[in-house]
Amino acid sequence: MNPDSYQDMLAVVQAFHDKHRFRETGGEELAYRVALMTEELGEISACVTKGKSKEHLAEECADLLILLLGTAIAADFDLRRAFWDKMKKIESRESRMINGRIRVSEFRDT
């Protein structure tokens, strides 16, 4: 196994889903997965706001990445392709300073 391989990461997450029968037991239900990702974002936020270690932050981010990979499996889409398609879109966007912080968004003039 190559730890830098997206395919290997996806295969490990797929094996985890298979081991715990996520598809048959509701673990791949998308609304449930969104709730889990929200929970992980809260844990990431707590790491930052409470000054927890970089290692703790990395672990919580890894949890979110695992959930994202699992969501790609559950919803049957190519997350790697979605990543590159989105990067292509946002690379061409202009940035703006908003409240003293940089934003790169799809700004709409109203």
trRosetta pair geometry for C-beta under 8 A, 3 or more apart (Angstrom, degrees):
i j d omega theta_ij theta_ji phi_ij phi_ji
1 5 7.4 -135 -176 41 65 124
1 8 4.9 129 -160 -156 87 134
1 12 7.6 67 -148 -60 144 114
2 5 3.9 80 82 -18 107 116
2 8 5.3 173 57 -13 69 152
3 8 7.1 -98 -93 98 22 140
5 8 3.8 76 80 8 113 107
5 9 6.7 -177 95 -10 60 80
6 9 5.6 -55 -151 36 33 113
6 10 6.2 33 153 -18 67 107
6 80 5.2 73 165 -83 160 130
7 10 5.7 -54 -147 38 30 112
7 11 6.3 33 153 -22 64 106
8 11 5.5 -51 -144 35 33 114
8 12 6.5 35 156 -20 64 103
9 12 5.9 -55 -152 34 30 110
9 13 6.6 25 153 -13 64 106
9 69 6.2 -116 137 -114 102 156
10 13 5.8 -57 -149 39 32 108
10 14 6.2 35 152 -21 66 107
10 69 5.8 -150 -103 -166 63 115
10 72 7.5 -68 -122 88 108 126
10 73 7.1 154 -162 -69 89 105
10 79 7.9 175 -93 37 116 116
11 14 5.5 -52 -144 37 31 114
11 15 6.3 35 154 -21 64 103
12 15 5.7 -50 -149 34 31 113
12 16 6.6 35 149 -21 62 103
13 16 5.5 -50 -151 34 35 116
13 17 6.5 38 149 -19 65 102
13 66 6.0 175 -106 -155 114 75
13 69 4.4 166 -18 115 171 123
13 70 5.2 -134 176 -70 123 76
13 73 6.4 -163 116 -24 112 142
14 17 5.6 -52 -150 35 34 113
14 18 6.3 33 152 -18 66 106
14 73 5.7 177 -91 -120 81 144
15 18 5.6 -53 -145 39 32 112
15 19 6.1 39 154 -26 65 104
16 19 5.7 -49 -144 31 29 115
16 20 6.5 1 163 6 62 109
16 22 8.0 41 117 -26 72 128
16 66 7.9 -11 60 -170 162 116
16 70 7.7 -70 82 -92 117 116
17 20 6.6 -76 -149 51 24 91
17 22 4.1 -67 -154 23 81 130
17 23 6.8 68 162 -29 109 84
17 27 6.7 -176 -139 106 81 128
17 28 6.8 56 -152 -68 125 109
17 70 6.2 152 -69 -135 118 100
17 73 6.1 -154 -20 117 162 151
17 74 7.8 -164 -128 -66 147 85
18 21 7.3 22 -172 -76 32 42
18 22 7.8 -50 -49 18 23 91
20 25 7.3 -95 144 46 78 138
20 27 6.4 63 111 -29 113 169
21 24 4.5 -41 172 46 103 110
21 25 5.1 81 108 -9 96 113
21 27 7.6 122 101 17 49 127
22 25 6.3 -81 -131 53 22 91
22 26 7.7 -89 -170 75 57 34
22 27 3.0 -90 -143 80 84 125
22 28 4.8 99 137 -38 103 88
22 70 7.5 -88 171 -165 173 119
22 74 7.4 -86 131 -88 126 107
23 27 7.3 -49 -35 59 27 90
23 28 5.1 5 -98 9 54 140
23 74 7.7 -177 -95 -118 76 78
26 29 4.9 -21 -164 -9 68 123
26 32 6.2 96 159 -24 92 167
27 32 7.2 -118 -136 108 27 141
27 74 8.0 -134 117 -94 66 128
28 33 7.2 5 -155 -50 33 125
28 70 7.5 -132 -109 166 77 93
28 73 7.2 -93 -124 105 117 91
28 74 3.6 -179 -161 -123 93 109
29 32 4.3 68 80 12 99 117
29 33 6.8 179 86 -15 49 87
29 74 7.7 -88 -7 -172 12 138
30 33 5.4 -54 -145 35 36 112
30 34 6.4 40 155 -22 67 100
30 71 7.1 81 -127 -144 77 94
30 74 6.4 167 -78 124 73 127
30 75 6.2 66 -94 -76 118 105
31 34 5.6 -48 -150 31 35 114
31 35 6.7 38 149 -19 63 101
32 35 5.6 -53 -155 33 34 113
32 36 6.6 33 148 -18 65 104
33 36 5.5 -50 -149 36 37 113
33 37 6.4 37 152 -19 67 103
33 67 6.4 157 -166 -173 89 97
33 70 6.9 -158 -131 106 126 104
33 71 5.0 144 156 -95 147 97
33 74 6.2 -176 -47 49 155 160
34 37 5.7 -53 -147 37 33 110
34 38 6.3 38 151 -22 64 104
35 38 5.6 -51 -149 34 31 115
35 39 6.6 36 150 -21 63 103
36 39 5.5 -51 -152 33 34 115
36 40 6.5 32 151 -17 65 104
36 67 5.5 -164 115 -130 114 137
37 40 5.6 -52 -148 37 36 111
37 41 6.4 40 151 -21 66 101
37 64 6.3 80 -141 -138 78 83
37 67 5.1 177 -83 128 82 142
37 68 7.3 85 -110 -67 123 71
37 71 7.4 -1 -53 -49 132 142
38 41 5.6 -50 -149 33 32 113
38 42 6.6 38 149 -21 62 102
39 42 5.6 -53 -157 32 33 115
39 43 6.7 31 148 -17 64 103
40 43 5.5 -51 -150 35 38 112
40 44 6.4 42 149 -20 67 100
40 60 6.3 159 -168 -176 81 82
40 63 4.9 -161 -129 110 124 112
40 64 4.4 165 134 -78 139 83
40 67 6.1 -163 -6 6 155 149
41 44 5.4 -49 -148 35 36 114
41 45 6.3 40 151 -21 65 103
41 64 6.8 83 -65 -102 63 131
42 45 5.5 -52 -148 36 32 115
42 46 6.4 35 151 -21 64 103
43 46 5.5 -47 -147 33 34 114
43 47 6.7 43 150 -24 62 98
43 60 4.6 -156 118 -138 107 127
43 63 7.2 5 75 63 143 147
44 47 5.6 -49 -156 27 34 115
44 48 6.8 26 151 -13 65 105
44 57 6.8 72 -143 -147 71 74
44 60 4.7 175 -80 127 68 127
44 61 6.2 83 -108 -71 118 68
44 64 6.7 -5 -46 -34 132 138
45 48 5.9 -60 -153 39 33 107
45 49 5.9 13 161 -5 71 114
46 49 6.1 -61 -131 48 28 99
46 50 5.4 3 175 3 67 121
46 52 7.1 40 124 -10 76 131
47 50 6.7 -69 -131 50 13 93
47 52 4.2 -82 -142 52 67 121
47 56 5.3 -175 -124 113 115 102
47 57 4.3 150 151 -90 146 77
47 60 5.6 -156 -29 21 141 149
48 51 7.9 23 173 -66 25 33
48 52 7.8 -45 -37 34 22 87
48 57 6.9 79 -62 -111 70 121
52 56 4.2 -71 148 76 121 144
52 57 6.3 153 90 -48 99 81
53 56 4.6 101 59 4 81 99
53 57 7.0 -142 101 -2 47 86
54 57 5.5 -53 -149 39 35 115
54 58 6.2 40 151 -23 67 104
55 58 5.6 -50 -147 34 30 113
55 59 6.5 33 152 -21 62 103
56 59 5.7 -52 -151 33 32 113
56 60 6.6 28 153 -15 64 105
57 60 5.9 -58 -150 38 31 108
57 61 6.3 30 153 -17 66 108
58 61 5.7 -55 -146 39 31 111
58 62 6.3 36 152 -23 64 104
59 62 5.6 -52 -150 33 31 114
59 63 6.7 39 149 -23 62 98
60 63 5.4 -43 -154 26 37 117
60 64 6.8 36 149 -16 63 100
61 64 5.6 -52 -154 35 37 112
61 65 6.4 40 148 -21 67 104
62 65 5.4 -51 -145 36 36 114
62 66 6.3 39 154 -21 66 102
63 66 5.8 -55 -152 34 29 112
63 67 6.5 27 151 -16 63 106
64 67 5.6 -55 -150 38 34 112
64 68 6.3 37 151 -22 67 104
65 68 5.5 -51 -147 35 33 113
65 69 6.4 33 154 -17 65 103
66 69 5.8 -52 -148 37 31 110
66 70 6.3 30 152 -17 63 109
67 70 5.5 -56 -145 41 31 113
67 71 6.2 37 153 -25 65 103
68 71 5.6 -50 -147 32 31 113
68 72 6.7 35 152 -19 62 100
68 79 6.6 114 148 -138 95 149
69 72 5.7 -51 -155 32 34 113
69 73 6.7 35 146 -17 64 103
69 79 6.5 -114 -111 24 53 162
70 73 5.4 -50 -151 35 38 115
70 74 6.1 36 152 -19 69 106
71 74 5.5 -51 -140 39 34 111
71 75 5.9 12 165 1 69 112
71 79 8.0 96 79 -79 84 126
72 75 6.4 -63 -132 51 23 93
72 76 7.9 106 166 -74 51 5
72 77 5.5 -99 -147 71 74 74
72 78 7.1 53 -169 -137 120 10
72 79 3.8 -70 -90 -40 151 112
72 82 7.8 -151 -112 19 115 134
73 76 7.4 15 179 -74 28 46
77 81 7.9 -118 165 59 81 108
77 82 6.3 50 142 -43 118 130
78 81 3.8 43 107 17 120 115
78 82 6.4 160 93 -16 63 84
79 82 5.4 -53 -143 39 35 114
79 83 6.2 45 153 -27 66 101
80 83 5.6 -49 -153 28 30 116
80 84 6.8 20 154 -10 63 104
81 84 6.0 -59 -150 40 32 104
81 85 6.1 33 153 -19 67 109
82 85 5.7 -54 -143 39 30 112
82 86 6.1 27 158 -17 65 109
83 86 6.0 -64 -151 38 24 107
83 87 6.3 24 155 -19 64 108
84 87 5.6 -49 -141 36 33 113
84 88 6.4 40 156 -24 63 102
85 88 5.8 -54 -156 30 29 113
85 89 6.8 28 149 -16 62 104
86 89 5.6 -54 -154 35 37 112
86 90 6.2 18 158 -8 72 108
87 90 6.1 -62 -139 45 31 98
87 91 5.9 40 161 -32 67 107
88 91 6.1 -49 -144 25 24 115
88 92 7.4 14 160 -12 54 106
89 92 6.7 -78 -172 34 29 101
89 93 7.3 34 143 -35 65 105
90 93 5.2 -40 -155 10 50 122
90 104 6.0 85 -175 134 102 117
93 104 5.2 119 96 -177 122 88
93 105 7.0 -169 174 70 150 14
93 106 6.6 -97 -113 -82 133 56
94 104 7.6 -165 104 -131 28 75
94 107 7.5 -53 69 19 99 125
95 102 5.3 -2 178 -168 128 100
95 103 6.5 156 -159 78 74 41
95 104 4.6 -43 -98 -83 86 82
96 102 7.5 147 79 -152 32 54
96 103 5.4 -22 64 61 81 95
96 105 7.7 -56 31 34 106 92
96 107 6.4 65 -6 -66 140 148
97 100 6.7 8 180 -114 104 15
97 101 7.0 146 -153 68 66 22
97 102 6.1 -41 -97 -92 63 53
97 103 7.6 140 -115 15 15 82
98 101 6.3 -37 69 65 68 75
98 103 4.9 4 16 -3 119 131
